[in-house]
Amino acid sequence: MIYIHLFLESFRFALSALRANLLRTILSLLGVTVGIFSIIAVFTLVDSLENNIRSSLNFLGDDVIRIEKFPWIFEDDYPWWKYVNRPKANYEEYKFLEENAAQASNITIFAERFGTMVKHENNSFNSAIISGVAYRHKDVFEIPVEEGRYFSVQEVDNGANVTIIGKEIARSLYPTSNPLGQELKIRGIKFRVIGIMEEQGASVIDAPSADEFCYVPYKTFFKMYSGKGVWGVESIIAAKGFETDEGLKELEGELTGLLRQKRGLRPKEATNFALNRPEAFGEVVSSIFGVISLAGWVIGSFSILVGGFGIANIMFVSVKERTNIIGIQKSLGAKNFFILFQFLFEAVFLSLLGGLFGLLLVYLLSFVSLGSLDLNLSFGNVFLGLSVSVIIGTVSGIIPAGMAAKMDPVIAIRA
């Protein structure tokens, strides 16, 4: 009970100090408010931007290895013309890997063509992404069909003229009607719409959006695009690993061995394909935002430091003003820890109050429209802001509180 009484009495002292010197207290808290706002605003912006970029890269797949002709990061000592002369992945290699890859949960093959015009009657969409996919593509990459259905095995195997379209294409071609069951034209060929995907929306980095995709069966795709020539349409084989395969090391090794075997490469011959993984982009994104977060800490720390000096200043003044009261409390039997905790709690309370105002400003900032970037104040950042406030209050108030606790009651009561 004594600790509860101590807590309540310290709370009353803090409130009375706040009311008695309102302007002085507000000016002292501004430093903490600005510091917490600076740090948490930067962290909120960084977290929101990083999450937006990572979600924009979802089209690359999660735990997926892509077998392609060119690597995403070129080797410094590898001649560029050897990349050009590499063979493209093909359907036979896809079937071979599908039958023999034990470390892959699912395998697909696909090819894409960007900036294609699709038409329906007098309406057209000029920047569609046509993607020819295998049946198991939905098990490797996410294809969120909101209306209609996905391709059947027969439609994929027979190369049927059916398609699944994104929301933006649906709105452009069918502004007043439901697209399901209707026709559209790609390169003059008629397709029947069997599915419409969920709306994804635009991204900060302008990455390909599902709203602009138009999926067709893989064999149907190559009726329109032969893919011949060095710079023709390239097929990509993608394999999804198991969750137990940490780092996809087992899958990567198995794919390398199987594809080298399929292409008849001798042990001393160089591998003529690339295994690309989306984690490479994730690591780059994490390193970039790690630097930005560090910069946020440095910038906010100066404001926090100023706020800490402000809290310390107001606590020194508060101890000086209440010296007589401290002497009376000690003469009535108050222990040193009671005085210490009383002033320390007041410092923490004032700092925490400044931190709460800073968090409130960040919360209000999250309602500001920043285009495709949505700001979200996470619980982790709120906890961080409150924790920093408590630490600053403790550090700033410990010396004034210690001075108050060590006062001689006889000298203090005469003040």
C-alpha positions in Angstrom: 0.0 0.0 0.0 2.9 2.4 0.8 4.1 2.1 -2.8 0.7 2.8 -4.2 0.5 5.8 -1.9 3.9 6.9 -3.0 3.0 6.6 -6.7 -0.2 8.6 -6.3 1.5 11.4 -4.2 4.3 11.6 -6.8 1.7 11.9 -9.5 -0.1 14.7 -7.7 3.2 16.6 -7.2 3.9 16.2 -11.0 0.5 17.5 -11.9 0.7 20.4 -9.4 4.1 21.4 -10.9 2.7 21.2 -14.4 -0.3 23.4 -13.5 1.8 25.9 -11.4 4.3 26.5 -14.2 2.4 25.6 -17.3 4.4 27.8 -19.8 7.7 26.8 -18.4 6.8 23.1 -18.5 5.5 23.3 -22.1 8.7 25.0 -23.3 10.8 22.3 -21.5 8.7 19.5 -23.1 9.0 20.8 -26.6 12.5 19.3 -26.9 11.3 15.8 -26.0 8.2 16.2 -28.2 10.2 17.3 -31.3 12.8 14.6 -30.6 10.3 11.7 -30.3 8.4 13.1 -33.3 11.6 13.2 -35.4 12.7 9.7 -34.5 9.3 8.0 -34.7 8.3 9.9 -37.9 11.4 8.8 -39.6 10.9 5.2 -38.5 7.3 5.2 -39.5 8.1 6.6 -42.9 11.0 4.1 -43.3 8.8 1.1 -42.2 5.9 2.1 -44.4 8.2 2.7 -47.4 10.0 -0.6 -46.9 6.7 -2.6 -46.5 5.4 -0.9 -49.6 8.5 -1.8 -51.6 8.5 -5.4 -50.3 4.9 -5.8 -51.2 5.6 -4.3 -54.7 8.2 -7.1 -55.1 5.7 -9.8 -54.4 5.4 -10.5 -58.1 8.9 -12.0 -57.8 7.6 -14.7 -55.5 8.5 -15.8 -52.0 11.0 -18.6 -51.4 11.3 -19.0 -55.2 14.3 -19.6 -57.4 14.0 -18.4 -61.0 16.0 -20.2 -63.8 16.8 -17.5 -66.4 19.3 -16.8 -69.1 20.7 -13.6 -67.5 21.6 -13.1 -63.8 20.1 -10.1 -62.0 23.7 -9.2 -60.9 26.4 -9.7 -63.6 29.7 -11.1 -62.6 32.6 -8.7 -63.1 34.9 -11.1 -64.9 32.3 -12.9 -67.0 32.2 -11.8 -70.7 28.9 -10.2 -71.6 28.7 -12.1 -74.9 28.6 -15.4 -73.1 25.4 -14.3 -71.4 23.9 -13.5 -74.8 24.8 -16.9 -76.2 23.3 -18.9 -73.4 20.3 -21.0 -74.4 16.8 -20.1 -73.1 14.8 -22.2 -70.7 12.2 -24.3 -72.5 9.2 -26.4 -71.9 11.1 -29.7 -72.1 13.4 -28.6 -69.4 10.4 -27.5 -67.3 8.8 -30.9 -67.6 12.1 -32.6 -66.8 12.6 -30.6 -63.6 8.9 -31.0 -62.6 9.3 -34.8 -62.8 12.7 -35.0 -61.1 13.1 -32.1 -58.6 12.3 -33.6 -55.2 13.3 -30.5 -53.2 10.8 -28.2 -55.0 7.2 -28.0 -53.7 6.0 -26.7 -57.0 7.5 -25.7 -60.4 6.1 -23.5 -63.2 7.2 -22.0 -66.5 6.0 -18.7 -67.7 6.8 -16.0 -70.3 5.8 -12.3 -70.3 5.3 -9.5 -72.8 5.0 -5.9 -71.6 3.2 -3.0 -73.1 0.7 -4.9 -75.1 -2.6 -3.6 -76.3 -5.8 -5.5 -75.4 -9.2 -4.5 -76.9 -12.9 -5.1 -76.4 -15.1 -3.5 -79.0 -14.2 0.3 -79.0 -12.3 0.1 -75.7 -8.6 -0.6 -75.3 -5.9 -0.9 -72.7 -2.4 -0.1 -74.1 0.0 -1.2 -71.3 -1.1 -4.7 -70.5 1.4 -7.3 -69.3 0.6 -10.6 -71.1 1.8 -13.6 -69.1 1.7 -17.2 -70.4 1.7 -19.6 -67.4 1.6 -23.3 -66.6 -1.2 -24.8 -64.5 0.9 -24.8 -61.3 1.8 -21.2 -61.6 -0.8 -20.3 -58.9 1.1 -22.6 -56.5 4.4 -20.8 -57.0 3.2 -17.2 -57.4 0.1 -15.6 -55.9 -2.8 -15.1 -58.4 -5.7 -13.8 -56.2 -8.8 -14.5 -58.4 -11.6 -12.5 -56.9 -14.3 -13.3 -59.5 -14.5 -16.3 -61.8 -11.9 -19.1 -61.6 -8.4 -20.2 -62.5 -7.4 -22.2 -65.6 -8.3 -25.9 -65.7 -5.6 -28.5 -66.6 -7.3 -29.1 -69.9 -7.3 -25.5 -70.9 -3.6 -25.2 -70.1 -2.6 -28.4 -71.9 -4.7 -27.7 -74.9 -3.7 -24.0 -75.2 -7.3 -22.7 -74.9 -8.0 -19.0 -75.7 -9.0 -18.1 -72.1 -7.7 -15.3 -69.9 -7.6 -14.0 -66.3 -7.4 -10.2 -66.2 -6.5 -7.5 -63.6 -8.8 -4.9 -62.2 -7.4 -2.0 -64.3 -7.9 -3.9 -67.5 -11.4 -4.9 -66.5 -12.3 -1.2 -65.7 -10.9 0.0 -69.0 -12.4 -2.6 -71.3 -15.8 -3.2 -69.5 -16.7 0.1 -67.8 -20.4 -0.7 -67.5 -20.6 -4.5 -67.6 -19.2 -7.6 -65.9 -16.2 -9.0 -67.9 -16.8 -12.6 -67.0 -17.7 -14.7 -70.0 -17.1 -11.8 -72.4 -14.4 -11.6 -75.1 -11.3 -9.5 -75.6 -8.6 -9.4 -78.3 -4.9 -9.8 -77.9 -2.9 -9.3 -81.1 -6.2 -9.8 -83.0 -6.9 -13.2 -81.3 -10.1 -13.6 -79.4 -10.0 -14.7 -75.7 -12.8 -15.4 -73.3 -12.5 -13.9 -69.8 -12.8 -16.5 -67.1 -11.4 -14.7 -64.1 -10.8 -11.3 -62.6 -8.1 -10.7 -60.0 -8.2 -8.7 -56.8 -7.2 -5.1 -57.0 -3.6 -4.5 -55.9 -3.1 -0.8 -56.5 -0.1 1.3 -57.5 3.3 1.0 -55.8 5.9 3.5 -54.8 8.5 2.1 -57.1 6.1 1.7 -60.0 6.6 -2.1 -60.1 4.4 -4.3 -62.3 0.9 -4.5 -60.7 -1.5 -7.4 -60.9 -4.1 -4.9 -62.0 -2.3 -4.7 -65.4 -1.7 -8.4 -65.9 -3.5 -10.6 -68.4 -2.8 -14.3 -67.8 -3.2 -16.8 -70.6 -2.1 -20.5 -70.8 1.6 -21.0 -71.6 1.0 -22.8 -74.9 -1.6 -20.2 -76.0 1.0 -17.5 -75.3 3.4 -19.0 -77.8 0.8 -19.0 -80.5 1.2 -15.3 -80.4 4.9 -15.0 -79.6 7.3 -17.5 -81.0 10.2 -16.4 -78.8 12.7 -17.0 -81.6 15.9 -15.1 -81.9 18.5 -13.9 -79.4 16.3 -11.0 -78.1 12.9 -12.8 -78.4 10.6 -13.7 -75.6 12.3 -15.7 -72.9 10.7 -18.4 -70.8 11.5 -18.5 -67.1 11.3 -21.6 -65.0 10.4 -20.9 -61.3 10.7 -23.4 -58.5 9.2 -22.9 -55.0 11.1 -24.5 -52.1 9.9 -26.1 -48.9 9.8 -24.0 -45.6 12.2 -26.5 -44.1 14.9 -25.8 -46.7 16.5 -22.8 -45.0 18.0 -20.5 -47.6 16.8 -22.8 -50.4 20.3 -24.3 -50.4 19.1 -27.8 -51.1 16.8 -26.7 -53.9 19.4 -24.5 -55.5 21.9 -27.4 -55.6 19.4 -29.9 -57.0 18.2 -27.5 -59.7 21.8 -26.8 -60.7 22.7 -30.5 -61.0 19.5 -31.5 -62.8 19.7 -28.7 -65.4 23.3 -29.3 -66.1 22.4 -32.9 -66.6 19.6 -32.0 -69.0 21.8 -29.7 -71.0 24.6 -32.2 -71.2 27.2 -30.0 -69.5 30.5 -31.7 -68.6 32.0 -31.3 -65.1 34.5 -28.7 -66.3 32.1 -26.7 -68.4 30.7 -23.5 -67.0 27.0 -23.3 -66.1 25.0 -21.7 -68.9 22.0 -20.5 -66.9 21.4 -18.2 -63.9 19.5 -19.0 -60.6 18.0 -15.8 -59.5 16.4 -15.3 -56.1 14.2 -12.4 -54.9 16.0 -12.4 -51.5 18.8 -10.5 -53.3 16.5 -7.5 -53.7 15.3 -8.0 -50.1 18.8 -7.8 -48.7 19.5 -4.6 -50.8 16.3 -3.0 -49.5 17.1 -3.9 -45.9 20.6 -2.5 -46.1 19.4 0.8 -47.6 16.7 1.3 -45.1 19.0 0.3 -42.3 21.2 3.3 -43.2 18.1 5.6 -43.4 17.0 4.4 -39.9 20.5 5.1 -38.5 20.3 8.6 -40.0 16.9 9.0 -38.3 18.5 8.0 -34.9 21.3 10.6 -35.4 18.9 13.4 -36.4 16.4 12.6 -33.6 19.1 12.2 -31.0 20.1 15.9 -31.1 16.4 16.9 -30.4 16.2 14.3 -27.7 19.4 15.6 -26.1 18.0 19.1 -26.1 14.8 17.8 -24.6 16.7 15.9 -21.9 18.5 19.2 -20.9 15.1 20.9 -20.7 13.7 18.2 -18.4 16.9 18.3 -16.3 16.6 22.1 -16.1 13.0 22.1 -14.9 13.8 19.4 -12.3 16.7 21.4 -10.8 14.4 24.4 -10.6 11.6 22.3 -9.1 14.0 20.9 -6.4 15.2 24.4 -5.6 11.6 25.7 -5.2 10.5 22.8 -3.0 13.5 22.6 -0.7 11.5 23.7 2.3 8.8 21.0 1.5 11.6 18.4 1.2 12.8 19.4 4.7 9.3 19.2 6.2 8.8 15.7 4.6 12.0 14.4 5.9 11.4 15.8 9.4 8.1 13.9 9.4 9.9 10.6 8.6 10.1 10.5 4.8 12.8 8.2 3.7 15.5 9.1 1.1 14.0 6.7 -1.5 10.6 8.4 -1.1 12.1 11.8 -2.0 14.2 10.2 -4.8 11.2 8.4 -6.3 9.0 11.5 -6.0 11.2 13.7 -8.2 12.3 10.9 -10.5 8.7 10.0 -11.2 8.0 13.6 -11.9 10.8 13.8 -14.5 9.7 10.5 -16.1 6.1 11.7 -16.2 7.0 15.0 -17.8 9.2 13.3 -20.4 6.5 10.7 -21.1 4.0 13.5 -21.6 6.3 15.1 -24.2 6.7 11.7 -25.9 3.0 11.2 -26.1 2.5 14.6 -27.8 5.3 13.6 -30.3 3.5 10.3 -31.0 0.2 12.1 -31.4 1.8 14.3 -34.1 3.1 11.2 -35.9 -0.4 9.7 -35.7 -1.9 12.8 -37.2 0.8 12.7 -39.9 -0.3 9.2 -40.9 -3.6 10.7 -42.1 -1.7 12.9 -44.7 -2.1 11.6 -48.2 1.2 10.7 -49.8 -0.1 9.1 -53.0 0.4 5.4 -53.1 2.4 5.4 -49.8 0.3 4.6 -46.8 1.8 5.6 -43.4 1.1 3.3 -40.6 2.2 4.0 -37.0 3.0 0.5 -35.7 2.8 -0.8 -32.2 6.6 -1.3 -32.2 7.2 2.3 -33.0 4.8 3.5 -30.3 6.5 1.2 -27.8 9.9 2.6 -28.9 8.8 6.2 -28.5 7.4 5.6 -25.0 10.5 3.6 -24.0 12.9 6.4 -25.2 10.7 9.0 -23.3 11.0 7.0 -20.1 14.8 6.6 -20.5 15.2 10.3 -21.2 13.1 11.2 -18.2 15.0 8.8 -16.0 18.5 10.0 -17.1 17.4 13.7 -16.9 15.8 13.4 -13.5 18.2 11.1 -11.6 20.7 13.8 -10.6 18.1 16.4 -9.4 16.2 13.6 -7.6 19.5 12.4 -6.0 20.3 15.9 -4.8 16.8 16.2 -3.3 17.1 12.8 -1.5 20.5 13.7 0.1 19.4 17.1 1.5 19.8 17.6 5.2 16.3 18.1 6.7 17.5 20.8 9.1 19.1 22.9 6.4 16.3 22.2 4.0 13.5 23.2 6.3 15.2 26.6 6.9 15.3 27.4 3.2 
